[in-house]
């Protein structure tokens, strides 16, 4: 229950009382533990409940962030993320409307919709303290916003013989259970929770949607630039663990939770980065296993037979999550983020393009069609278009198609506004969704003077959906309607670039 206090508003959870910070009609509670510190004997264990406390706990600053390597250059600057030291990194942050403001609903009966953000970062990077993940604008507009941290990389997703698999997903579930049990104390309605995320966060959303264990933890879902394209076969995950052992100078059999827990954290993080870089640079990445190569990430959720009994797309096609409305979409030029800033796009020749297209499963007919639609495109631009569709757009449509005819609607979108230097790239839509174009670091992606009207439109659509309405465009059906978000107000298109979608080999 809310209480006014001279030092700041307070809210009481099952574990103790928190003091937040009031700013411009919004109260924030930051660094709130939803599980015990995943250190010591809990390092590679399933999450445990946090310890209760007495008195009033200050929650005016972000808590520790999960350990991780920095992104390689130039992404360490372009996608800069804070590193906050400490052990209690299984924490979350809450922004909620000030209950004492004029016109605010009764805090004891507010029942406001809740949006829960799951950050991206290839399951190995990212955290909830990144500036343009600030939830102030959502709370300003009447939504309780929550962002969460979860274990990453080796800690969260390495397949270890003496530890539960998918620890990062188990963390996400633990956070959702904490929200179910405590969010009413912050004015939220636990029966009106929408989970949303981007990139690996969106893949997490789709995976959570496919799990029986999450039934009742959320009512709606949004997946931005991520679908069901990244899940590891157990045998392939074991190959990655063996690669990690090699990077540490250990025999493969020594890569266990017991042994890894004894390795100094900086050394383990460096080995994790070495595995990541090896997968990205190896001319013959097949040694990592087909599912790892297909996902393009070393540490992934794994079909372990316990939490994940089937790949998420197969589970969804069989009806999992069919009662949960879903927004799913991509950006028009996702892969330019990975090819242009690094200079890689400029190095692609026509000969290389043909070879790389073939490795993606794109036949000569596919490449010819993309080239015909983009007569002035460079080989690097054409490769980016192929990669965007292969790894982002087609997987999103596969999820939408798998849910077709189900009881709950699926809404597809495409973010098409291009930033001046990069285009409509991966993660560009985030500051628009958050109405955070002025947030620190957002301009590195958006460039100068991004269109505020587009942020107004996307932000409002996400809020409408969180409140239980349709987002403002028709649901996916045999016509394949897609909301195109662009500076001119956008439009609804039926099966945009449908010939390119349909020409890819199926299966």
C-alpha positions in Angstrom: 0.0 0.0 0.0 1.1 3.5 -0.8 2.1 5.9 1.9 3.3 9.4 1.8 6.5 10.1 3.6 8.6 13.2 4.0 11.7 11.5 2.5 9.7 10.1 -0.5 6.7 7.8 -1.2 6.9 4.3 0.2 5.3 1.0 -0.9 5.2 -2.3 1.1 6.0 -5.6 -0.7 5.9 -9.1 0.7 9.6 -8.7 1.6 9.6 -5.3 3.1 9.0 -1.6 2.6 10.6 0.5 -0.2 11.1 4.2 -0.5 10.9 5.6 -4.0 11.6 8.9 -5.6 9.0 11.4 -6.9 9.7 13.3 -10.1 7.2 15.2 -12.3 4.2 13.1 -11.2 5.9 9.8 -11.4 7.4 7.7 -8.6 10.3 5.3 -9.3 11.5 2.4 -7.3 14.9 1.2 -8.6 17.1 -1.7 -7.9 14.4 -3.8 -6.2 15.5 -7.4 -5.6 13.2 -10.0 -6.9 15.5 -13.0 -6.2 18.4 -13.7 -4.0 21.9 -12.8 -5.1 23.0 -15.4 -7.7 26.5 -15.8 -6.1 28.3 -18.4 -4.0 26.3 -21.6 -3.9 23.5 -19.9 -5.9 25.8 -18.9 -8.8 24.4 -21.5 -11.2 21.2 -22.5 -9.3 17.6 -21.7 -10.1 16.6 -18.3 -8.6 15.6 -18.3 -5.0 13.4 -15.7 -3.2 15.0 -12.6 -1.9 15.7 -12.1 1.8 13.1 -10.0 3.7 14.3 -6.8 5.4 13.2 -4.6 8.2 12.8 -0.9 8.2 12.5 1.1 4.9 14.8 0.2 2.1 15.9 3.0 -0.2 15.3 2.4 -3.9 16.4 5.6 -5.4 19.2 4.3 -7.6 19.6 1.4 -10.1 20.9 -1.8 -8.6 23.9 -3.8 -9.7 23.9 -5.0 -13.3 24.7 -8.6 -14.4 28.3 -9.3 -15.3 29.1 -9.4 -19.0 31.8 -8.5 -21.5 31.7 -5.2 -23.3 30.4 -5.2 -26.9 33.2 -5.3 -29.5 34.0 -2.0 -31.2 32.2 0.1 -32.5 29.1 -1.3 -30.7 30.7 -0.6 -27.3 30.0 3.1 -28.1 27.0 2.8 -30.3 25.1 0.6 -27.8 26.8 1.8 -24.7 25.5 0.2 -21.5 26.3 1.1 -17.9 28.1 -1.4 -15.6 27.0 -1.1 -11.9 29.1 -3.2 -9.5 27.5 -5.4 -6.8 26.2 -8.9 -6.3 22.4 -8.4 -6.2 21.9 -8.1 -9.9 18.6 -10.0 -10.0 16.6 -6.8 -9.5 13.9 -4.8 -11.2 12.8 -1.2 -11.5 9.3 0.3 -11.3 7.9 3.5 -12.5 4.3 4.3 -11.5 2.0 7.3 -11.5 2.2 9.4 -8.3 -0.9 8.4 -6.3 -1.0 11.8 -4.6 -1.3 13.8 -7.8 -4.5 15.6 -8.5 -6.9 13.4 -10.4 -5.0 10.2 -9.7 -7.1 7.1 -9.0 -7.4 5.6 -5.5 -4.1 3.9 -5.0 -5.7 1.0 -3.2 -7.9 0.3 -6.2 -5.9 1.7 -9.2 -5.6 -1.6 -11.0 -3.4 0.1 -13.6 -2.1 -1.9 -16.6 1.5 -3.1 -16.2 4.2 -3.2 -18.9 7.2 -5.4 -18.2 10.4 -4.8 -20.3 12.8 -7.6 -21.1 16.0 -6.1 -22.5 18.0 -7.4 -25.5 21.7 -8.0 -26.0 22.1 -11.4 -27.7 21.5 -13.1 -24.3 24.9 -12.0 -23.3 24.8 -8.2 -23.0 22.4 -5.5 -21.9 20.7 -4.5 -18.7 17.8 -2.4 -17.4 19.8 0.7 -16.5 20.3 1.8 -20.1 19.1 5.4 -20.2 16.5 5.0 -23.1 14.8 2.2 -21.1 13.6 4.8 -18.7 9.9 4.1 -17.9 8.9 7.6 -16.9 6.8 8.3 -20.1 4.8 5.1 -19.6 4.0 6.0 -16.0 3.2 9.5 -17.0 0.6 8.1 -19.3 -1.1 5.9 -16.7 0.8 2.6 -17.0 2.9 0.9 -14.3 6.2 0.1 -16.0 8.7 -2.5 -14.8 12.1 -3.4 -16.3 14.1 -6.4 -15.2 17.6 -7.8 -15.1 18.4 -11.5 -15.6 21.5 -13.6 -15.8 23.4 -13.4 -19.1 25.9 -15.5 -21.1 27.6 -18.2 -19.2 25.8 -17.5 -15.9 22.4 -17.4 -17.6 22.5 -19.8 -20.6 25.6 -22.0 -20.7 24.6 -25.7 -20.7 26.3 -27.2 -17.6 25.8 -30.8 -16.5 25.4 -30.0 -12.8 23.1 -27.0 -13.1 19.6 -26.3 -14.3 19.4 -25.1 -17.9 17.9 -21.8 -19.0 18.8 -20.0 -15.8 18.2 -16.6 -17.5 14.7 -17.7 -18.4 14.1 -18.9 -14.9 15.1 -15.5 -13.7 12.6 -13.8 -16.0 9.9 -16.1 -14.7 10.9 -15.4 -11.1 10.6 -11.6 -11.9 7.1 -12.2 -13.3 6.1 -14.1 -10.2 7.4 -11.3 -8.0 5.4 -8.8 -10.1 2.2 -11.0 -9.8 2.6 -11.1 -6.0 3.7 -7.5 -5.4 2.7 -5.1 -8.2 -0.6 -4.2 -6.6 1.4 -2.4 -3.9 2.5 0.0 -6.7 -1.0 0.5 -8.2 -0.7 -2.2 -10.9 -3.1 -4.9 -11.8 -1.4 -8.3 -11.7 -4.1 -9.6 -14.1 -3.3 -7.0 -16.7 0.4 -7.5 -17.3 2.0 -7.1 -20.8 5.5 -8.4 -21.4 7.5 -6.8 -24.1 11.1 -6.9 -25.3 13.5 -6.3 -28.2 15.9 -8.6 -29.9 16.9 -11.3 -27.4 14.3 -9.7 -25.1 11.7 -10.4 -27.8 13.0 -13.9 -28.3 12.5 -14.3 -24.5 9.0 -13.0 -24.9 8.1 -15.6 -27.5 9.8 -18.3 -25.5 7.9 -17.4 -22.4 4.7 -17.4 -24.5 5.4 -21.0 -25.4 5.9 -22.3 -21.8 3.1 -23.9 -19.7 4.9 -22.6 -16.6 4.1 -19.0 -17.5 0.3 -19.5 -17.7 -1.4 -16.6 -15.8 1.8 -14.5 -15.4 0.9 -12.2 -18.3 -2.1 -11.3 -20.4 -0.5 -9.8 -23.5 2.9 -9.8 -25.2 4.9 -7.7 -27.6 8.0 -8.9 -29.5 10.1 -6.3 -31.2 12.7 -7.6 -33.7 12.8 -11.1 -32.3 10.8 -14.2 -32.6 11.5 -17.9 -32.3 14.7 -18.0 -34.3 17.1 -18.6 -31.5 17.0 -21.9 -29.5 19.7 -24.4 -29.0 19.7 -28.1 -29.4 21.2 -29.7 -26.3 24.1 -31.4 -28.2 24.9 -28.0 -29.8 24.8 -26.2 -26.5 27.3 -28.8 -25.2 29.6 -27.9 -28.1 29.5 -24.3 -26.9 30.3 -25.4 -23.4 33.3 -27.3 -24.7 34.4 -24.2 -26.6 34.2 -22.2 -23.4 36.3 -24.8 -21.6 38.9 -24.5 -24.3 39.0 -20.7 -24.0 39.7 -21.2 -20.3 42.4 -23.8 -20.9 40.3 -26.6 -19.4 39.3 -30.0 -20.7 35.7 -30.1 -21.9 34.7 -32.3 -18.9 35.8 -29.6 -16.5 33.2 -27.1 -17.7 30.8 -27.6 -14.8 29.1 -25.3 -12.5 31.3 -26.4 -9.7 34.5 -25.6 -11.6 33.3 -22.5 -13.3 32.2 -21.1 -10.0 35.9 -21.1 -8.8 37.2 -19.1 -11.8 37.7 -15.4 -11.2 34.8 -13.5 -12.8 37.0 -11.3 -15.1 38.6 -14.5 -16.5 35.2 -16.1 -17.1 33.8 -13.0 -18.8 36.9 -12.8 -21.1 36.4 -16.5 -22.1 32.8 -15.8 -22.8 33.8 -12.9 -25.1 36.3 -15.2 -26.8 33.6 -17.8 -27.6 31.4 -15.0 -29.0 34.1 -13.7 -31.2 35.1 -17.2 -32.4 31.5 -17.9 -33.5 31.4 -14.5 -35.3 34.7 -14.9 -37.1 35.1 -18.7 -37.7 35.0 -19.4 -41.5 33.6 -22.8 -40.6 31.2 -22.2 -37.7 29.6 -25.6 -38.1 31.7 -26.9 -35.3 29.4 -24.9 -33.0 26.4 -26.9 -34.2 23.6 -26.1 -36.6 21.2 -24.5 -34.0 23.9 -22.2 -32.7 24.9 -21.1 -36.2 21.2 -20.6 -37.1 20.7 -18.4 -34.0 24.0 -16.5 -34.6 24.6 -16.4 -30.8 26.7 -18.6 -28.6 24.6 -18.7 -25.4 20.9 -19.4 -26.1 17.9 -20.9 -24.4 18.1 -24.7 -24.9 15.5 -27.3 -25.4 16.3 -29.1 -22.1 13.2 -31.3 -21.8 12.2 -29.7 -18.5 11.4 -26.0 -18.9 11.6 -26.1 -22.7 10.2 -29.4 -23.9 9.9 -28.3 -27.5 11.3 -25.4 -29.7 9.1 -22.3 -29.1 7.7 -22.2 -32.6 6.6 -25.8 -32.5 5.0 -25.2 -29.1 3.2 -22.2 -30.4 2.0 -24.0 -33.6 0.6 -26.7 -31.2 -1.4 -24.0 -29.4 0.8 -22.7 -26.6 0.1 -19.1 -25.7 -2.8 -19.0 -28.2 -5.0 -17.1 -25.7 -2.5 -14.3 -25.3 -2.8 -11.3 -27.8 0.5 -10.6 -29.4 2.2 -7.7 -31.3 5.2 -8.8 -33.3 7.2 -6.9 -35.8 10.6 -5.9 -37.2 12.5 -3.0 -38.6 12.9 -2.6 -42.4 16.7 -2.6 -42.4 17.6 -4.5 -39.2 20.9 -5.9 -40.3 22.5 -2.6 -41.4 23.2 -2.0 -37.7 25.6 -5.0 -37.7 27.2 -4.3 -41.1 27.4 -0.5 -41.6 29.0 0.9 -38.4 31.7 -1.7 -38.5 32.5 -1.0 -42.2 31.8 -4.5 -43.1 29.0 -3.6 -45.6 31.6 -1.6 -47.7 33.8 -4.6 -48.0 31.3 -6.9 -49.5 31.9 -7.7 -53.2 29.5 -9.2 -55.7 31.4 -12.5 -55.6 31.2 -12.5 -51.8 27.5 -11.6 -51.9 26.7 -14.7 -54.0 28.6 -17.0 -51.6 27.1 -15.5 -48.5 23.6 -15.6 -49.9 24.0 -19.2 -50.6 25.1 -19.9 -47.0 21.8 -18.2 -45.9 19.8 -20.6 -48.0 19.0 -17.8 -50.6 18.9 -19.3 -54.1 19.9 -17.4 -57.2 16.3 -16.7 -57.7 16.0 -15.1 -54.3 19.1 -12.9 -54.9 17.9 -11.9 -58.4 14.6 -10.7 -57.0 16.2 -8.7 -54.2 18.6 -7.2 -56.7 15.8 -6.3 -59.1 13.9 -4.5 -56.4 17.0 -2.6 -55.4 18.8 -1.7 -58.6 21.1 0.9 -57.0 22.0 -1.1 -53.9 25.5 -2.1 -53.2 26.4 -5.7 -52.5 26.6 -4.8 -48.8 23.1 -3.3 -48.9 21.8 -6.4 -50.6 23.4 -8.6 -48.1 21.8 -6.5 -45.3 18.4 -6.9 -46.9 18.8 -10.7 -47.2 20.0 -11.0 -43.6 17.2 -8.8 -42.3 14.6 -11.0 -43.8 16.3 -14.3 -43.1 17.0 -13.6 -39.4 14.2 -11.2 -38.5 11.2 -10.7 -40.8 10.6 -14.3 -41.8 10.8 -15.6 -38.2 8.3 -13.0 -37.1 5.9 -14.0 -39.9 6.4 -17.7 -38.9 5.2 -16.9 -35.4 2.2 -14.9 -36.7 1.3 -17.7 -39.2 1.7 -20.4 -36.4 -0.9 -18.5 -34.4 -3.3 -17.9 -37.3 -6.8 -19.0 -36.5 -6.2 -19.1 -32.7 -8.4 -17.5 -30.1 -6.2 -14.4 -29.5 -5.2 -11.9 -32.2 -1.7 -11.3 -33.6 -0.8 -7.8 -34.8 2.2 -7.3 -37.2 4.1 -4.1 -37.7 7.2 -2.8 -39.5 9.2 0.1 -38.4 10.3 1.9 -41.6 11.6 5.3 -40.6 15.3 5.5 -41.5 17.8 7.3 -39.4 20.0 9.6 -41.6 23.3 7.5 -41.3 22.1 4.0 -40.6 18.6 3.5 -42.0 15.8 1.7 -40.3 18.1 -0.5 -38.3 17.9 -2.9 -35.4 16.9 -1.3 -32.1 16.0 2.1 -33.7 12.4 1.7 -32.7 13.1 1.5 -28.9 13.4 5.2 -28.1 10.2 5.8 -30.2 8.3 3.1 -28.3 9.5 4.6 -25.0 8.8 8.2 -26.1 12.5 8.7 -25.1 14.0 10.4 -28.1 15.9 12.8 -25.8 17.3 10.1 -23.6 21.1 9.9 -23.3 22.6 7.9 -26.1 19.4 7.7 -28.2 20.8 10.1 -30.8 23.7 7.7 -31.6 21.0 5.6 -33.2 18.4 8.1 -34.3 20.6 10.9 -35.5 19.6 14.5 -35.0 15.9 15.6 -34.9 14.0 12.3 -35.1 10.3 12.8 -35.7 8.4 13.2 -32.4 5.1 12.5 -34.0 6.3 9.0 -34.8 7.2 8.5 -31.1 3.8 9.8 -30.1 2.1 7.2 -32.4 4.1 4.2 -31.4 4.1 4.9 -27.7 0.3 5.4 -27.8 -0.2 2.2 -29.7 1.8 0.2 -27.1 -0.3 1.8 -24.3 -3.6 1.0 -26.0 -2.6 -2.6 -26.3 -1.5 -2.8 -22.7 -4.9 -1.4 -21.7 -6.5 -4.4 -23.5 -7.5 -2.7 -26.8 -6.2 -3.5 -30.3 -3.2 -1.3 -31.0 -4.9 0.5 -33.8 -4.6 -1.7 -36.9 -6.1 -5.0 -38.1 -5.1 -8.4 -36.8 -3.0 -10.8 -38.9 -5.1 -13.0 -41.2 -4.8 -14.4 -44.7 -4.4 -10.9 -46.1 -1.3 -10.3 -43.9 -2.0 -6.7 -42.8 1.1 -4.9 -41.4 1.2 -1.5 -39.7 4.1 0.4 -41.3 5.5 3.0 -38.9 7.1 6.0 -40.7 7.4 9.7 -40.3 4.3 10.5 -42.4 2.0 8.8 -39.9 2.5 5.4 -41.4 0.1 3.2 -43.3 -1.4 -0.3 -43.3 -0.1 -2.5 -46.1 -1.2 -6.0 -47.0 1.7 -8.4 -47.2 4.5 -5.8 -47.9 7.2 -7.2 -50.2 5.2 -10.4 -50.3 7.1 -11.7 -53.3 10.3 -11.5 -51.4 8.7 -13.2 -48.4 7.3 -16.0 -50.6 10.4 -16.8 -52.7 12.5 -18.0 -49.8 12.8 -21.8 -49.6 10.4 -23.2 -47.0 11.4 -25.4 -44.1 
